[in-house]
Amino acid sequence: MEEEQFSQAFGYSTDVTVDCRYDIYCVKNNNANVNELALRSPDTEKFTDLSWRLLGRYIANNTHLKKVDLMRCGITDEKMASIFFELTHSASTKTLILTQNSFGIQGVQSMIPFLNDTKLSELHFTVNPNFNTECFEMLIHNLHDKPLTDLEFGSCNISNVSALETYNLPHIQKLSLNDNNIGREGFIIISNLLQQEGSNLKHLYLSGTGMGDEDAELLATSLENNTKLHSLYLYDNSITKRGYKAFLQLLVDVSSIENTYNSNHTLNSLNLTAPVQGVDSTWTHVESSILINKLYTHSAGRAKIIKYQLNSNNRKELCCLQGIEYSAGSNFADIEPALLPRILALIGEEHGQSEFYAALIPMVPDLMSCVDTTGMMKDLMVKNAARDNDLVVQIAELTRQRVALFTKNDQLSGRLAVRESGDSRQKTSMAVSGKKRQRS
């Protein structure tokens, strides 16, 4: 009976391709080597009601199938009812892709038993114009306590996402609402979610959702203390320079060194539509700070301080963009004076001598304030006393040497006097002898 039904639904007479028939046969027989099933419209358009019902049964009874991909399979409400007639549970399926189909609220209702008895981690409904707010609310209501990590609703017809606020989805890491006009209330709800301590969102897709500058500012503010979100996609929205500035301040707040250090360093992918009128400096700094977050995972704060606080040109430009009054020395006002020499050395090393001298000038009063002049004078007095002792010793030694010299000179003087006295007597004796010879 089972084989007969399989042949009737997927046999050669149905014109289903050999590959499709083989894949479904493997799922039916719980082949341990097959953990993915992907079907497409050239085959599924030949499926009968029996085919869809059998497919649901085979998936439900399989213990190895991890991923079911039914993208572009022409699935309507009626076909959803057939698929999920027996697919009311699954022990192994983690990913279900229903992208680019055309079912609505009745199709979602058909899924409810399956959703209530499954451990899905990924669920995709992208590009389905019949999937509206009512479908979204019903789905979220039945997923609020499930271990789902990835939900995709891009290009559906959702205008209200309040269900995200009503029903908790604590495990969600990826949420896509691309090309759904969720309105101002939607952005408020998303912002509130991002501020929740238990939020685990890592990837958020809000491209083409009608976001304006005020919404961008709201979203940027919600991320000030968020340490989970890594990727934010905001293409094709009405965000201008004002919105870019909000994200720039989120990533690099130059109002103080401490605020720069405590800026958002988690966001490492921010996808915005580039400015229409050429490259804007705000845009450039946003991209640069995002790159720092990506490259310096554990030291992004330090890297941003070096680039934006210790470089006068960068700091002056960001102060102007963020409406902060620029002062050459104000950014070092709260720094411990004892740390200033190290900061100066870092400036010279990273930005060159000209920047070093420019930073040194406003630092001089603070540097002098950390100098202990009393201690310096005491140290100098100790050194002078030690020097005085050295000189006393040297003077005593020189005095001894001088006395020794005087003694030697006295001795030499006495010997010289004796010698000169002997020479005189000899000359007198010789003179007397000479006179006697003349008389003779």
Disulfide bonds with the S-S distance in Angstrom:
none
